[in-house]
Amino acid sequence: MTLQSIINTINGFVWGPVMLVLILGTGLYLSIGLRGISIRKIGYGFRQLFIGRRGSGEGDISPFNALMTSLSATVGTGNIVGVATAVGIGGP
């Protein structure tokens, strides 16, 4: 048995039906435990995202701008790390 077949066996177990059940089960458990707040308050969340507080002071940003800034930082870092990993593993 080669190392590749061992890794494939472990990969099939970890990311197979067992993981799907665990992920969906955890989501259902948390939704029930929090009494469906992610669905009950979705309108409030979108209102806060797009309307939010309107700051008039210097340096104030809207909630939408804060979200976009955090997403751009996350996506940008992922792109940099992804390219660096690809170059490190396989070369240019």
N, C-alpha and C positions, 0 to 999 in steps of 0.2 A: 504494500500500500504506500503510495507516494504522499509527499507532503501536500501536494495540490489536491488530491482526493480527500485527505483528512480535512483540509480547509473547506472544501466544497461541502462535505458532510456537515460540518459545524455551521457553515453559512446557511445551508438549507434548513437546519433546525432552528437557528436563532431568528432568521428572517422569514420563517414559514408561517403556517397557520397558528402556531402557538403565539407568536409575537402579535399577529393580527388580533387574536382574541384578547391578549393582554392590553393592547392599546385601546381597542374599542371598549373593553370592560372598564378600564380606568376612566375613560371619558364618560361613560354612562354612570359610573359610581360617583364621580365628582359632580356631574350634572344633577343627579338626584340629591346628593348631599348638600349642594348649594341651592337647591330648589329651582333649578333652571334659570339662574340669574343671567347667563349668557344670552338667553333668548328673551327673557322678560325685559332686560334693560338695553336691548340693541338699539332701539330708537334714541334713547338718552345718549348712548355712546356716539352715535352718528351726529346728533345735535351738538354735542360738545366738541366733536372733531371739526365740523365745518363752521359752526357758529362760535361756540366757545366764548371765552371772555375777550373783550376787546380792550386791550391795554393801550393807553395813550402815552405812557411814559417812555422815556428813552431806554432802548434796549429790550423792550417787551416784544415777545413773539407770540403768534397765535398757536393754539394746540396743533393745527394742521402743519405749520412750519416746523414745530418740534418733532412731530411724527416723521415728516419727510427727511429731516436732518438725521434722525436716528436710523432710519432705513437706509439712507445713502451711506452712512458710516458702516453699517453692517454689510451691505452689498459690496461696497468698495473694498472692504477688508477681505471678504470672501473671494473677490476677483483676484486680488493681489496674491493671496495665499494659494489659490488654485493654480495660477500661472507658475508661481515659484515651485510648487509641488510637481507640476507636470515637467518643468524644465529639470528639476532635480532628479526625477525618476527616469525620464526618457530622453532628456536633452532637447535642444531647440528644434 
